[in-house]
Amino acid sequence: MINLTKAQRDQLVSIAIGTLGLMAVLWYFGVTSMQASLAATERKSAEMQKKLRDAEALMKREEEISGTLQSRSELLARREAGLAPDRDSYAWLINTMNTFIQSRKVNIDTYSQPEISETGILPKFPYRWATFHLSGTGYYHDLGKFFADFENTFPYFRLQNVNLSANSGPGMEPEKLSVTFDLVAPVAASIPGQ
């Protein structure tokens, strides 16, 4: 065995402690930071793999999604066909109302030009709104059935500001009522070239 003096032993112990301390510092700043970086890279890799799997799943569903988009586009086109047109809304209203009231016992005799506005029944709605003011006559029961049938036939239109009053005037039937109301309809945007 080697006999060391006390000073040499102390130096050797301090070198060993210093070496252990330096190794601990290198471990903490070198390896630990690399482990954190590696963990972050593994998280990013897992996220990217999940995105890739999701994208692959969507690609497998391409035909289904395409078919759904096509069917909903066709449904939207059919529904827009029943909305008030951007051009000549007044003639559209007269034709629509005359066709609708043919089998009903209500007389609509006054139609106003539409008031077109950007806001209407629903906020942030992608269509503009046309408000028509109409007036006519009919029996109470027939008017109620007319309003119910109209809103069931045209679910995107609204009848509002309904005002019923006694029908008074020469030659008027006293049981009939005069009615004024507003018809609010979404306006389908005109497509260029049509």
Steps between C-alpha positions, in 0.01 A plus 500: 500500500606848438537716804371850435547795719201680644538788251516257206193314628311827534602599147394161366163523680443855375589394143256207530227729637574757230486230232168372635368858516614569142337177383177599675506846336570348158224247556254770606578746220591252228302183537191641673454775243548246223241274663255793510574575136458133412167485688379811312606343171317179590184701581523684167560171322195345669288805405617482139430125489150565633444769235628260236265224620209747503589616147521140381160428657355804320654388174334161543168682554547724195220342297260512795584865573481590132161332470372679811624833367336437163165400653500799735591734214207363301270540802615859544440571130145356525426708808644816344277442195199565725635826644419846371719576198741792506343642186129568460396393849167678456391279206625193687284594802187551291549165321576318826205648688253453210604136470476449875158666556324330207350228720452721805209727592721802560536799274835682486447815301795728583868421457778747565841522339757321717718677751838325474727507804817328617358417843185312571370219715837331564822684582811432286286321240667466157192621313333836468135539599203628302203637695169524312192674642177322404135552574182312428176365640363170627305330771677456834527121472618520138766760587633282781517197271666715230772621739566150635509343153725776367763466772490119467535518121774764508703425816765765423249785476337679787169678531520779753327821607159339437218747553136386485216749489128495439416527133285809485405660177222510244429161348731315741397192688494585873636158605814538291810658645756726340857390554836665447829322558864495404655208319874472567690277257871430453630616163704255293804670353497509123770295337696682228415375154148385587 
